[in-house]
Amino acid sequence: MSDMVLVRSLAGHDKDQVFCVVGREEGYLLLCDGKNRRLASPKRKKAMHTCAEEFDHPTLEKLVRQEPVTDKDIRKALWAFRAKEV
């Protein structure tokens, strides 16, 4: 997995929402937000319909290193990102 672990949706009903990238498959990103889209059933979205976001958080570093994370960890990371945006 590359360093792109946080993305913003650019199209679709989830436009402008932020997700963590938990995997990839053939031109698609597997996205999770820990609440509506959990690790057990990530959302498939074409990579061209997303935009990478820059943010450092321990959970995101774990995703890059492919270490196990929980839905709660992902929710905390996204909450911290949204708090930084405001």
CYANA upper distance limits for C-alpha pairs under 8 A (distance plus 0.5 A):
  1 MET  CA     23 GLY  CA      7.75
  1 MET  CA     24 ARG  CA      8.30
  1 MET  CA     64 VAL  CA      7.00
  2 SER  CA     64 VAL  CA      7.48
  3 ASP  CA     64 VAL  CA      6.64
  4 MET  CA     21 VAL  CA      7.78
  4 MET  CA     52 ALA  CA      6.64
  4 MET  CA     53 GLU  CA      8.23
  5 VAL  CA     20 CYS  CA      5.89
  5 VAL  CA     21 VAL  CA      5.23
  5 VAL  CA     22 VAL  CA      7.82
  5 VAL  CA     52 ALA  CA      8.10
  5 VAL  CA     60 LEU  CA      6.92
  5 VAL  CA     63 LEU  CA      7.62
  5 VAL  CA     64 VAL  CA      7.58
  6 LEU  CA     18 VAL  CA      7.49
  6 LEU  CA     19 PHE  CA      6.32
  6 LEU  CA     20 CYS  CA      5.15
  6 LEU  CA     21 VAL  CA      6.56
  6 LEU  CA     52 ALA  CA      6.47
  6 LEU  CA     53 GLU  CA      5.91
  6 LEU  CA     54 GLU  CA      7.68
  6 LEU  CA     55 PHE  CA      7.99
  6 LEU  CA     60 LEU  CA      8.24
  7 VAL  CA     18 VAL  CA      6.16
  7 VAL  CA     19 PHE  CA      5.98
  7 VAL  CA     20 CYS  CA      6.89
  7 VAL  CA     21 VAL  CA      7.61
  7 VAL  CA     50 THR  CA      6.49
  7 VAL  CA     51 CYS  CA      5.82
  7 VAL  CA     52 ALA  CA      4.89
  7 VAL  CA     53 GLU  CA      5.79
  8 ARG  CA     15 LYS  CA      8.16
  8 ARG  CA     16 ASP  CA      6.25
  8 ARG  CA     17 GLN  CA      6.09
  8 ARG  CA     18 VAL  CA      4.91
  8 ARG  CA     19 PHE  CA      6.86
  8 ARG  CA     50 THR  CA      5.98
  8 ARG  CA     51 CYS  CA      5.71
  8 ARG  CA     52 ALA  CA      6.95
  8 ARG  CA     53 GLU  CA      7.28
  9 SER  CA     14 ASP  CA      6.92
  9 SER  CA     15 LYS  CA      5.40
  9 SER  CA     16 ASP  CA      5.65
  9 SER  CA     17 GLN  CA      6.07
  9 SER  CA     18 VAL  CA      6.91
  9 SER  CA     19 PHE  CA      8.22
  9 SER  CA     49 HIS  CA      6.70
  9 SER  CA     50 THR  CA      5.12
  9 SER  CA     51 CYS  CA      7.11
 10 LEU  CA     15 LYS  CA      5.63
 10 LEU  CA     16 ASP  CA      6.51
 10 LEU  CA     49 HIS  CA      5.68
 10 LEU  CA     50 THR  CA      5.71
 10 LEU  CA     51 CYS  CA      7.34
 11 ALA  CA     15 LYS  CA      5.39
 11 ALA  CA     16 ASP  CA      8.34
 11 ALA  CA     49 HIS  CA      6.20
 11 ALA  CA     50 THR  CA      8.08
 18 VAL  CA     33 ASP  CA      7.92
 18 VAL  CA     78 LEU  CA      7.76
 19 PHE  CA     31 LEU  CA      6.19
 19 PHE  CA     32 CYS  CA      5.99
 19 PHE  CA     33 ASP  CA      5.60
 19 PHE  CA     78 LEU  CA      7.93
 20 CYS  CA     31 LEU  CA      6.05
 20 CYS  CA     32 CYS  CA      5.79
 20 CYS  CA     33 ASP  CA      6.73
 20 CYS  CA     60 LEU  CA      8.36
 20 CYS  CA     74 ILE  CA      7.68
 20 CYS  CA     78 LEU  CA      8.41
 21 VAL  CA     29 LEU  CA      6.93
 21 VAL  CA     30 LEU  CA      6.23
 21 VAL  CA     31 LEU  CA      5.24
 21 VAL  CA     32 CYS  CA      7.01
 22 VAL  CA     29 LEU  CA      8.25
 22 VAL  CA     30 LEU  CA      6.11
 22 VAL  CA     31 LEU  CA      6.41
 22 VAL  CA     32 CYS  CA      7.18
 22 VAL  CA     39 LEU  CA      8.13
 22 VAL  CA     42 PRO  CA      8.26
 22 VAL  CA     63 LEU  CA      7.44
 23 GLY  CA     29 LEU  CA      6.58
 23 GLY  CA     30 LEU  CA      5.40
 23 GLY  CA     31 LEU  CA      7.87
 24 ARG  CA     28 TYR  CA      6.25
 24 ARG  CA     29 LEU  CA      5.07
 24 ARG  CA     30 LEU  CA      6.05
 25 GLU  CA     29 LEU  CA      6.99
 25 GLU  CA     30 LEU  CA      8.02
 27 GLY  CA     46 LYS  CA      6.58
 27 GLY  CA     47 ALA  CA      6.79
 28 TYR  CA     44 ARG  CA      6.46
 28 TYR  CA     45 LYS  CA      5.80
 28 TYR  CA     46 LYS  CA      4.90
 28 TYR  CA     47 ALA  CA      6.00
 29 LEU  CA     43 LYS  CA      8.37
 29 LEU  CA     44 ARG  CA      6.18
 29 LEU  CA     45 LYS  CA      5.87
 29 LEU  CA     46 LYS  CA      6.61
 29 LEU  CA     47 ALA  CA      6.28
 30 LEU  CA     42 PRO  CA      5.96
 30 LEU  CA     43 LYS  CA      5.90
 30 LEU  CA     44 ARG  CA      5.29
 30 LEU  CA     45 LYS  CA      7.11
 31 LEU  CA     37 ARG  CA      7.94
 31 LEU  CA     42 PRO  CA      5.68
 31 LEU  CA     43 LYS  CA      5.40
 31 LEU  CA     44 ARG  CA      6.85
 31 LEU  CA     45 LYS  CA      7.77
 32 CYS  CA     37 ARG  CA      5.51
 32 CYS  CA     38 ARG  CA      5.99
 32 CYS  CA     39 LEU  CA      6.48
 32 CYS  CA     41 SER  CA      8.49
 32 CYS  CA     42 PRO  CA      5.64
 32 CYS  CA     43 LYS  CA      6.93
 32 CYS  CA     74 ILE  CA      8.33
 33 ASP  CA     37 ARG  CA      5.87
 33 ASP  CA     38 ARG  CA      6.80
 33 ASP  CA     71 ASP  CA      8.00
 33 ASP  CA     74 ILE  CA      6.88
 33 ASP  CA     75 ARG  CA      6.79
 33 ASP  CA     78 LEU  CA      7.89
 34 GLY  CA     38 ARG  CA      5.08
 34 GLY  CA     39 LEU  CA      7.18
 34 GLY  CA     70 THR  CA      8.30
 34 GLY  CA     71 ASP  CA      4.67
 34 GLY  CA     72 LYS  CA      6.79
 34 GLY  CA     73 ASP  CA      8.37
 34 GLY  CA     74 ILE  CA      6.02
 34 GLY  CA     75 ARG  CA      5.72
 35 LYS  CA     71 ASP  CA      7.63
 35 LYS  CA     75 ARG  CA      7.55
 37 ARG  CA     41 SER  CA      6.83
 37 ARG  CA     42 PRO  CA      6.01
 37 ARG  CA     43 LYS  CA      6.89
 38 ARG  CA     42 PRO  CA      6.30
 38 ARG  CA     71 ASP  CA      6.65
 39 LEU  CA     70 THR  CA      7.98
 39 LEU  CA     71 ASP  CA      6.82
 45 LYS  CA     49 HIS  CA      7.56
 45 LYS  CA     50 THR  CA      8.46
 46 LYS  CA     50 THR  CA      7.86
 55 PHE  CA     81 PHE  CA      7.44
 56 ASP  CA     60 LEU  CA      7.31
 56 ASP  CA     61 GLU  CA      7.91
 57 HIS  CA     61 GLU  CA      6.89
 57 HIS  CA     77 ALA  CA      6.84
 58 PRO  CA     62 LYS  CA      6.81
 58 PRO  CA     77 ALA  CA      8.48
 59 THR  CA     63 LEU  CA      6.91
 59 THR  CA     69 VAL  CA      7.47
 59 THR  CA     73 ASP  CA      6.70
 59 THR  CA     74 ILE  CA      7.21
 59 THR  CA     77 ALA  CA      6.87
 60 LEU  CA     64 VAL  CA      6.90
 60 LEU  CA     77 ALA  CA      7.81
 61 GLU  CA     65 ARG  CA      6.83
 62 LYS  CA     66 GLN  CA      6.46
 62 LYS  CA     67 GLU  CA      5.55
 62 LYS  CA     68 PRO  CA      7.59
 62 LYS  CA     69 VAL  CA      7.61
 63 LEU  CA     67 GLU  CA      6.43
 63 LEU  CA     68 PRO  CA      7.92
 63 LEU  CA     69 VAL  CA      7.79
 69 VAL  CA     73 ASP  CA      6.67
 69 VAL  CA     74 ILE  CA      7.87
 70 THR  CA     74 ILE  CA      7.01
 71 ASP  CA     75 ARG  CA      6.71
 72 LYS  CA     76 LYS  CA      6.74
 73 ASP  CA     77 ALA  CA      6.81
 74 ILE  CA     78 LEU  CA      6.69
 75 ARG  CA     79 TRP  CA      6.50
 76 LYS  CA     80 ALA  CA      6.68
 77 ALA  CA     81 PHE  CA      6.79
 78 LEU  CA     82 ARG  CA      6.68
 79 TRP  CA     83 ALA  CA      6.66
 80 ALA  CA     84 LYS  CA      6.77
 81 PHE  CA     85 GLU  CA      6.91
 82 ARG  CA     86 VAL  CA      7.16
